[in-house]
Amino acid sequence: MADRKPILLRLDPAVHDALVKWAADELRSTNAQIEMVLRRALADAGRQPAKVAPLRGPGRPRKGNGASSTDASAADPGAAAGSGVSAESGAADAQRAR
């Protein structure tokens, strides 16, 4: 797995609570949900880095397999394209967030 850069992030408590609920609904950790939202925003703005590791799909990794790029592609078809999010799931997520 690629190294992760730790950061301190200050959020409004209501925003944090909404992210925690959204993450739980999609079987992700809050940290993974924040990264997914940030990656989606970068892709939408046309600022997604060329060399970025794909996100693993939601849910727990299978025992003994770890998180490989093939697992991410199987769980999320958009991961193979490098964005980590398919257009269909992005639209559905936007609707759920409202």
Secondary structure as a PSIPRED ss2 file (coil, helix, strand):
# PSIPRED VFORMAT (PSIPRED V4.0)

   1 M C   1.000  0.000  0.000
   2 A C   1.000  0.000  0.000
   3 D C   1.000  0.000  0.000
   4 R C   1.000  0.000  0.000
   5 K C   1.000  0.000  0.000
   6 P C   1.000  0.000  0.000
   7 I C   1.000  0.000  0.000
   8 L C   1.000  0.000  0.000
   9 L C   1.000  0.000  0.000
  10 R C   1.000  0.000  0.000
  11 L C   1.000  0.000  0.000
  12 D C   1.000  0.000  0.000
  13 P H   0.000  1.000  0.000
  14 A H   0.000  1.000  0.000
  15 V H   0.000  1.000  0.000
  16 H H   0.000  1.000  0.000
  17 D H   0.000  1.000  0.000
  18 A H   0.000  1.000  0.000
  19 L H   0.000  1.000  0.000
  20 V H   0.000  1.000  0.000
  21 K H   0.000  1.000  0.000
  22 W H   0.000  1.000  0.000
  23 A H   0.000  1.000  0.000
  24 A H   0.000  1.000  0.000
  25 D H   0.000  1.000  0.000
  26 E C   1.000  0.000  0.000
  27 L C   1.000  0.000  0.000
  28 R C   1.000  0.000  0.000
  29 S C   1.000  0.000  0.000
  30 T H   0.000  1.000  0.000
  31 N H   0.000  1.000  0.000
  32 A H   0.000  1.000  0.000
  33 Q H   0.000  1.000  0.000
  34 I H   0.000  1.000  0.000
  35 E H   0.000  1.000  0.000
  36 M H   0.000  1.000  0.000
  37 V H   0.000  1.000  0.000
  38 L H   0.000  1.000  0.000
  39 R H   0.000  1.000  0.000
  40 R H   0.000  1.000  0.000
  41 A H   0.000  1.000  0.000
  42 L H   0.000  1.000  0.000
  43 A H   0.000  1.000  0.000
  44 D H   0.000  1.000  0.000
  45 A C   1.000  0.000  0.000
  46 G C   1.000  0.000  0.000
  47 R C   1.000  0.000  0.000
  48 Q C   1.000  0.000  0.000
  49 P C   1.000  0.000  0.000
  50 A C   1.000  0.000  0.000
  51 K C   1.000  0.000  0.000
  52 V C   1.000  0.000  0.000
  53 A C   1.000  0.000  0.000
  54 P C   1.000  0.000  0.000
  55 L C   1.000  0.000  0.000
  56 R C   1.000  0.000  0.000
  57 G C   1.000  0.000  0.000
  58 P C   1.000  0.000  0.000
  59 G C   1.000  0.000  0.000
  60 R C   1.000  0.000  0.000
  61 P C   1.000  0.000  0.000
  62 R C   1.000  0.000  0.000
  63 K C   1.000  0.000  0.000
  64 G C   1.000  0.000  0.000
  65 N C   1.000  0.000  0.000
  66 G C   1.000  0.000  0.000
  67 A C   1.000  0.000  0.000
  68 S C   1.000  0.000  0.000
  69 S H   0.000  1.000  0.000
  70 T H   0.000  1.000  0.000
  71 D H   0.000  1.000  0.000
  72 A H   0.000  1.000  0.000
  73 S H   0.000  1.000  0.000
  74 A H   0.000  1.000  0.000
  75 A H   0.000  1.000  0.000
  76 D C   1.000  0.000  0.000
  77 P H   0.000  1.000  0.000
  78 G H   0.000  1.000  0.000
  79 A H   0.000  1.000  0.000
  80 A H   0.000  1.000  0.000
  81 A C   1.000  0.000  0.000
  82 G C   1.000  0.000  0.000
  83 S C   1.000  0.000  0.000
  84 G C   1.000  0.000  0.000
  85 V C   1.000  0.000  0.000
  86 S C   1.000  0.000  0.000
  87 A H   0.000  1.000  0.000
  88 E H   0.000  1.000  0.000
  89 S H   0.000  1.000  0.000
  90 G H   0.000  1.000  0.000
  91 A H   0.000  1.000  0.000
  92 A H   0.000  1.000  0.000
  93 D H   0.000  1.000  0.000
  94 A H   0.000  1.000  0.000
  95 Q H   0.000  1.000  0.000
  96 R H   0.000  1.000  0.000
  97 A H   0.000  1.000  0.000
  98 R C   1.000  0.000  0.000
